[in-house]
């Protein structure tokens, strides 16, 4: 395993996203190469900073008590056969109060030879002598079916509310991340959207690479570095605009993990050379490079 593969596994380990096989390989490489430990520390710090930027989102305090109260007060009904519930008489089939049977409907009587006009009209069995029908009471199967339907609707509504709360929380986090983008990321997106956007990549002698992105119409330049060599704690990388033979400081940066995006201070001009040197912490004390550049990227 080389250092590049170890760096990728270190990122996965910081997120606790390694498979058992990758985790075993990572632990072995970590013991065999203690000099690579800086990748582990850098990725752990990155994950911690990302976690700090996400706002805490807690469900409503009454959510648990409301759910438990609803469970406690709702009858736990035994399951019934679907055929039993289907056999329950629908409300539309019950006789309506005051309804009259058609004139042709006649109740059979003991005297079948009596004239048709002398026969009494048939009355439904559940209609009293007053002529007003009373609705039969619902069956047990109907009551259970209605109760089960209401319980199911309540659970579905509660689940939908919880999904909505989670969606709102994620949406707020995404909006917050967009609004709090680092200036270098914002500048890089502006450059990439410009019609005159350009970029160039060079390899660093001691390892890694650096890519410069710039746009004269936007007036900005961004440097994206990958795997730059490690430097001492009291040193830093300093960026420069080299124009007309003179170097103008464009700010400093310290590598943050495998990839670092840095915005150069000042406006890029046609023909500039973007350079990087290693300087004392805080930048060159003289305002001029104190060492040979490890990166030089012409913009012309």
One Martini backbone bead per residue (centre of mass of N, CA, C, O) as a GRO file, in nm:
protein
  300
    1UNK     BB    1   0.095   0.037   0.024
    2UNK     BB    2   0.048   0.359  -0.037
    3UNK     BB    3  -0.004   0.684   0.053
    4UNK     BB    4  -0.256   0.735  -0.119
    5UNK     BB    5  -0.424   0.494  -0.013
    6UNK     BB    6  -0.409   0.576   0.285
    7UNK     BB    7  -0.554   0.848   0.256
    8UNK     BB    8  -0.827   0.725   0.162
    9UNK     BB    9  -0.870   0.547   0.416
   10UNK     BB   10  -0.864   0.777   0.624
   11UNK     BB   11  -1.125   0.907   0.533
   12UNK     BB   12  -1.305   0.660   0.589
   13UNK     BB   13  -1.232   0.634   0.893
   14UNK     BB   14  -1.344   0.913   0.984
   15UNK     BB   15  -1.645   0.808   0.875
   16UNK     BB   16  -1.694   0.507   0.930
   17UNK     BB   17  -1.665   0.354   0.602
   18UNK     BB   18  -1.529   0.081   0.636
   19UNK     BB   19  -1.448  -0.213   0.564
   20UNK     BB   20  -1.315  -0.479   0.710
   21UNK     BB   21  -1.079  -0.505   0.506
   22UNK     BB   22  -0.992  -0.204   0.503
   23UNK     BB   23  -0.946  -0.180   0.806
   24UNK     BB   24  -0.717  -0.387   0.826
   25UNK     BB   25  -0.526  -0.250   0.622
   26UNK     BB   26  -0.510   0.021   0.772
   27UNK     BB   27  -0.391  -0.083   1.044
   28UNK     BB   28  -0.133  -0.201   0.926
   29UNK     BB   29  -0.025   0.060   0.789
   30UNK     BB   30  -0.019   0.229   1.050
   31UNK     BB   31   0.202   0.054   1.191
   32UNK     BB   32   0.421   0.065   0.951
   33UNK     BB   33   0.341   0.400   0.908
   34UNK     BB   34   0.384   0.661   1.115
   35UNK     BB   35   0.436   0.895   0.897
   36UNK     BB   36   0.107   0.888   0.812
   37UNK     BB   37  -0.060   1.014   1.055
   38UNK     BB   38  -0.145   1.297   0.941
   39UNK     BB   39  -0.398   1.197   0.787
   40UNK     BB   40  -0.568   1.124   1.034
   41UNK     BB   41  -0.569   1.403   1.171
   42UNK     BB   42  -0.685   1.570   0.935
   43UNK     BB   43  -0.955   1.412   0.895
   44UNK     BB   44  -1.062   1.444   1.183
   45UNK     BB   45  -1.072   1.756   1.175
   46UNK     BB   46  -1.268   1.779   0.935
   47UNK     BB   47  -1.508   1.627   1.059
   48UNK     BB   48  -1.538   1.811   1.305
   49UNK     BB   49  -1.596   2.075   1.146
   50UNK     BB   50  -1.851   1.971   1.003
   51UNK     BB   51  -2.015   1.913   1.262
   52UNK     BB   52  -2.014   2.211   1.370
   53UNK     BB   53  -2.189   2.328   1.113
   54UNK     BB   54  -2.424   2.157   1.217
   55UNK     BB   55  -2.724   2.194   1.324
   56UNK     BB   56  -2.925   2.136   1.574
   57UNK     BB   57  -3.191   1.873   1.560
   58UNK     BB   58  -3.491   1.845   1.733
   59UNK     BB   59  -3.749   1.704   1.832
   60UNK     BB   60  -4.027   1.732   1.970
   61UNK     BB   61  -4.100   1.697   2.305
   62UNK     BB   62  -4.405   1.570   2.242
   63UNK     BB   63  -4.374   1.319   2.059
   64UNK     BB   64  -4.352   1.076   2.255
   65UNK     BB   65  -4.600   1.133   2.437
   66UNK     BB   66  -4.810   1.127   2.210
   67UNK     BB   67  -4.763   0.840   2.111
   68UNK     BB   68  -4.811   0.693   2.385
   69UNK     BB   69  -5.098   0.802   2.433
   70UNK     BB   70  -5.224   0.679   2.177
   71UNK     BB   71  -5.161   0.385   2.246
   72UNK     BB   72  -5.308   0.377   2.530
   73UNK     BB   73  -5.609   0.476   2.406
   74UNK     BB   74  -5.597   0.247   2.196
   75UNK     BB   75  -5.741  -0.021   2.095
   76UNK     BB   76  -5.635  -0.361   2.090
   77UNK     BB   77  -5.724  -0.530   1.824
   78UNK     BB   78  -5.825  -0.797   1.685
   79UNK     BB   79  -5.799  -0.989   1.432
   80UNK     BB   80  -5.971  -1.001   1.116
   81UNK     BB   81  -6.147  -1.107   0.871
   82UNK     BB   82  -6.209  -0.976   0.565
   83UNK     BB   83  -6.486  -1.119   0.521
   84UNK     BB   84  -6.627  -1.004   0.771
   85UNK     BB   85  -6.607  -0.701   0.700
   86UNK     BB   86  -6.750  -0.732   0.418
   87UNK     BB   87  -7.030  -0.846   0.548
   88UNK     BB   88  -7.101  -0.587   0.640
   89UNK     BB   89  -7.351  -0.372   0.644
   90UNK     BB   90  -7.418  -0.115   0.467
   91UNK     BB   91  -7.554   0.188   0.515
   92UNK     BB   92  -7.718   0.201   0.234
   93UNK     BB   93  -7.899  -0.068   0.315
   94UNK     BB   94  -8.053   0.083   0.510
   95UNK     BB   95  -8.337   0.197   0.621
   96UNK     BB   96  -8.527   0.473   0.592
   97UNK     BB   97  -8.685   0.715   0.732
   98UNK     BB   98  -9.016   0.705   0.593
   99UNK     BB   99  -9.013   0.477   0.412
  100UNK     BB  100  -9.173   0.327   0.132
  101UNK     BB  101  -9.324   0.088  -0.009
  102UNK     BB  102  -9.420  -0.041  -0.269
  103UNK     BB  103  -9.737  -0.110  -0.380
  104UNK     BB  104  -9.662  -0.406  -0.491
  105UNK     BB  105  -9.585  -0.471  -0.202
  106UNK     BB  106  -9.677  -0.780  -0.042
  107UNK     BB  107  -9.792  -0.945   0.222
  108UNK     BB  108  -9.827  -1.250   0.314
  109UNK     BB  109 -10.116  -1.430   0.390
  110UNK     BB  110 -10.346  -1.657   0.494
  111UNK     BB  111 -10.542  -1.506   0.274
  112UNK     BB  112 -10.498  -1.558  -0.063
  113UNK     BB  113 -10.817  -1.493  -0.163
  114UNK     BB  114 -10.809  -1.214  -0.116
  115UNK     BB  115 -10.837  -0.918  -0.206
  116UNK     BB  116 -10.605  -0.692  -0.297
  117UNK     BB  117 -10.729  -0.444  -0.134
  118UNK     BB  118 -10.739  -0.615   0.153
  119UNK     BB  119 -10.450  -0.604   0.177
  120UNK     BB  120 -10.174  -0.556   0.362
  121UNK     BB  121  -9.906  -0.389   0.377
  122UNK     BB  122  -9.585  -0.427   0.375
  123UNK     BB  123  -9.347  -0.460   0.646
  124UNK     BB  124  -9.079  -0.413   0.788
  125UNK     BB  125  -8.938  -0.571   1.056
  126UNK     BB  126  -8.797  -0.276   1.168
  127UNK     BB  127  -9.087  -0.142   1.161
  128UNK     BB  128  -9.291   0.028   1.325
  129UNK     BB  129  -9.617   0.132   1.362
  130UNK     BB  130  -9.542   0.442   1.308
  131UNK     BB  131  -9.339   0.421   1.030
  132UNK     BB  132  -9.053   0.446   1.164
  133UNK     BB  133  -8.738   0.384   1.102
  134UNK     BB  134  -8.472   0.188   1.239
  135UNK     BB  135  -8.145   0.158   1.287
  136UNK     BB  136  -7.927  -0.072   1.298
  137UNK     BB  137  -7.684  -0.186   1.467
  138UNK     BB  138  -7.370  -0.220   1.457
  139UNK     BB  139  -7.139  -0.436   1.411
  140UNK     BB  140  -6.848  -0.560   1.528
  141UNK     BB  141  -6.700  -0.560   1.258
  142UNK     BB  142  -6.749  -0.260   1.193
  143UNK     BB  143  -6.613  -0.136   1.438
  144UNK     BB  144  -6.333  -0.260   1.386
  145UNK     BB  145  -6.284  -0.142   1.107
  146UNK     BB  146  -6.301   0.158   1.186
  147UNK     BB  147  -6.082   0.157   1.407
  148UNK     BB  148  -5.853   0.059   1.225
  149UNK     BB  149  -5.864   0.296   1.028
  150UNK     BB  150  -5.805   0.523   1.234
  151UNK     BB  151  -5.533   0.413   1.330
  152UNK     BB  152  -5.390   0.416   1.057
  153UNK     BB  153  -5.421   0.719   1.002
  154UNK     BB  154  -5.262   0.815   1.250
  155UNK     BB  155  -4.991   0.681   1.181
  156UNK     BB  156  -4.951   0.809   0.902
  157UNK     BB  157  -4.956   1.105   1.001
  158UNK     BB  158  -4.714   1.080   1.194
  159UNK     BB  159  -4.506   0.987   0.985
  160UNK     BB  160  -4.532   1.236   0.800
  161UNK     BB  161  -4.439   1.442   1.013
  162UNK     BB  162  -4.155   1.324   1.054
  163UNK     BB  163  -4.060   1.351   0.761
  164UNK     BB  164  -4.094   1.660   0.749
  165UNK     BB  165  -3.892   1.732   0.973
  166UNK     BB  166  -3.645   1.606   0.837
  167UNK     BB  167  -3.657   1.766   0.572
  168UNK     BB  168  -3.629   2.046   0.700
  169UNK     BB  169  -3.353   1.994   0.832
  170UNK     BB  170  -3.196   1.930   0.571
  171UNK     BB  171  -3.262   2.191   0.421
  172UNK     BB  172  -3.128   2.382   0.626
  173UNK     BB  173  -2.843   2.261   0.603
  174UNK     BB  174  -2.803   2.317   0.299
  175UNK     BB  175  -2.839   2.623   0.312
  176UNK     BB  176  -2.614   2.674   0.515
  177UNK     BB  177  -2.383   2.559   0.340
  178UNK     BB  178  -2.420   2.756   0.102
  179UNK     BB  179  -2.389   3.030   0.264
  180UNK     BB  180  -2.098   2.899   0.404
  181UNK     BB  181  -1.900   2.928   0.192
  182UNK     BB  182  -1.600   2.950   0.098
  183UNK     BB  183  -1.436   3.186  -0.080
  184UNK     BB  184  -1.282   2.988  -0.268
  185UNK     BB  185  -1.535   2.840  -0.374
  186UNK     BB  186  -1.683   3.083  -0.488
  187UNK     BB  187  -1.457   3.172  -0.684
  188UNK     BB  188  -1.442   2.908  -0.847
  189UNK     BB  189  -1.735   2.928  -0.957
  190UNK     BB  190  -1.697   3.197  -1.101
  191UNK     BB  191  -1.473   3.108  -1.292
  192UNK     BB  192  -1.617   2.858  -1.427
  193UNK     BB  193  -1.855   3.067  -1.537
  194UNK     BB  194  -1.662   3.197  -1.720
  195UNK     BB  195  -1.566   3.256  -2.052
  196UNK     BB  196  -1.234   3.294  -1.956
  197UNK     BB  197  -1.165   3.032  -1.839
  198UNK     BB  198  -0.871   2.896  -1.669
  199UNK     BB  199  -0.616   2.624  -1.666
  200UNK     BB  200  -0.339   2.472  -1.467
  201UNK     BB  201  -0.101   2.194  -1.437
  202UNK     BB  202   0.137   2.084  -1.187
  203UNK     BB  203   0.417   1.928  -1.070
  204UNK     BB  204   0.571   1.830  -0.783
  205UNK     BB  205   0.874   1.726  -0.705
  206UNK     BB  206   0.798   1.611  -0.396
  207UNK     BB  207   0.496   1.604  -0.455
  208UNK     BB  208   0.223   1.641  -0.619
  209UNK     BB  209  -0.017   1.909  -0.698
  210UNK     BB  210  -0.112   2.202  -0.913
  211UNK     BB  211  -0.404   2.419  -0.965
  212UNK     BB  212  -0.491   2.682  -1.177
  213UNK     BB  213  -0.752   2.933  -1.151
  214UNK     BB  214  -0.872   3.173  -1.401
  215UNK     BB  215  -1.005   3.525  -1.449
  216UNK     BB  216  -1.008   3.836  -1.586
  217UNK     BB  217  -1.308   3.919  -1.558
  218UNK     BB  218  -1.313   3.848  -1.249
  219UNK     BB  219  -1.011   3.879  -1.105
  220UNK     BB  220  -0.937   3.570  -1.029
  221UNK     BB  221  -0.756   3.325  -0.819
  222UNK     BB  222  -0.713   2.961  -0.787
  223UNK     BB  223  -0.571   2.712  -0.567
  224UNK     BB  224  -0.526   2.356  -0.626
  225UNK     BB  225  -0.409   2.117  -0.397
  226UNK     BB  226  -0.218   1.795  -0.398
  227UNK     BB  227  -0.003   1.642  -0.195
  228UNK     BB  228   0.177   1.812  -0.043
  229UNK     BB  229   0.442   1.863   0.120
  230UNK     BB  230   0.565   1.844   0.421
  231UNK     BB  231   0.593   2.077   0.685
  232UNK     BB  232   0.672   2.264   0.921
  233UNK     BB  233   0.512   2.422   1.184
  234UNK     BB  234   0.694   2.703   1.115
  235UNK     BB  235   0.550   2.677   0.834
  236UNK     BB  236   0.455   2.799   0.498
  237UNK     BB  237   0.251   2.874   0.234
  238UNK     BB  238   0.326   3.093  -0.049
  239UNK     BB  239   0.178   3.320  -0.264
  240UNK     BB  240   0.235   3.441  -0.613
  241UNK     BB  241   0.281   3.728  -0.817
  242UNK     BB  242   0.453   3.725  -1.129
  243UNK     BB  243   0.558   4.050  -1.248
  244UNK     BB  244   0.801   4.196  -1.411
  245UNK     BB  245   1.012   4.028  -1.207
  246UNK     BB  246   0.802   4.054  -0.968
  247UNK     BB  247   0.696   3.977  -0.638
  248UNK     BB  248   0.354   3.922  -0.517
  249UNK     BB  249   0.176   3.876  -0.258
  250UNK     BB  250  -0.117   3.618  -0.213
  251UNK     BB  251  -0.071   3.457   0.036
  252UNK     BB  252  -0.155   3.200   0.268
  253UNK     BB  253  -0.117   2.835   0.341
  254UNK     BB  254  -0.254   2.528   0.474
  255UNK     BB  255  -0.284   2.214   0.465
  256UNK     BB  256  -0.613   2.029   0.419
  257UNK     BB  257  -0.535   1.755   0.358
  258UNK     BB  258  -0.533   1.642   0.037
  259UNK     BB  259  -0.710   1.906  -0.026
  260UNK     BB  260  -0.651   2.253  -0.138
  261UNK     BB  261  -0.825   2.572  -0.125
  262UNK     BB  262  -0.702   2.887  -0.266
  263UNK     BB  263  -0.715   3.236  -0.244
  264UNK     BB  264  -0.593   3.496  -0.411
  265UNK     BB  265  -0.456   3.789  -0.352
  266UNK     BB  266  -0.584   3.970  -0.579
  267UNK     BB  267  -0.540   4.051  -0.915
  268UNK     BB  268  -0.536   3.914  -1.214
  269UNK     BB  269  -0.299   3.916  -1.483
  270UNK     BB  270  -0.169   3.929  -1.774
  271UNK     BB  271   0.115   3.709  -1.747
  272UNK     BB  272   0.111   3.574  -1.496
  273UNK     BB  273   0.282   3.408  -1.223
  274UNK     BB  274   0.217   3.129  -1.030
  275UNK     BB  275   0.346   3.090  -0.698
  276UNK     BB  276   0.536   2.872  -0.463
  277UNK     BB  277   0.644   2.893  -0.122
  278UNK     BB  278   0.855   2.844   0.158
  279UNK     BB  279   0.772   2.984   0.475
  280UNK     BB  280   0.737   3.140   0.738
  281UNK     BB  281   0.528   3.186   0.968
  282UNK     BB  282   0.316   3.439   0.808
  283UNK     BB  283   0.548   3.485   0.615
  284UNK     BB  284   0.744   3.685   0.462
  285UNK     BB  285   0.936   3.935   0.618
  286UNK     BB  286   1.022   4.093   0.329
  287UNK     BB  287   0.806   4.040   0.080
  288UNK     BB  288   0.993   3.807  -0.028
  289UNK     BB  289   1.126   3.547  -0.148
  290UNK     BB  290   1.328   3.291   0.045
  291UNK     BB  291   1.272   3.077  -0.190
  292UNK     BB  292   1.226   2.842  -0.403
  293UNK     BB  293   1.005   2.749  -0.612
  294UNK     BB  294   0.766   2.468  -0.635
  295UNK     BB  295   0.575   2.663  -0.808
  296UNK     BB  296   0.494   2.730  -1.169
  297UNK     BB  297   0.225   2.925  -1.331
  298UNK     BB  298   0.134   3.018  -1.626
  299UNK     BB  299  -0.121   3.250  -1.780
  300UNK     BB  300  -0.026   3.283  -2.099
   0.00000   0.00000   0.00000
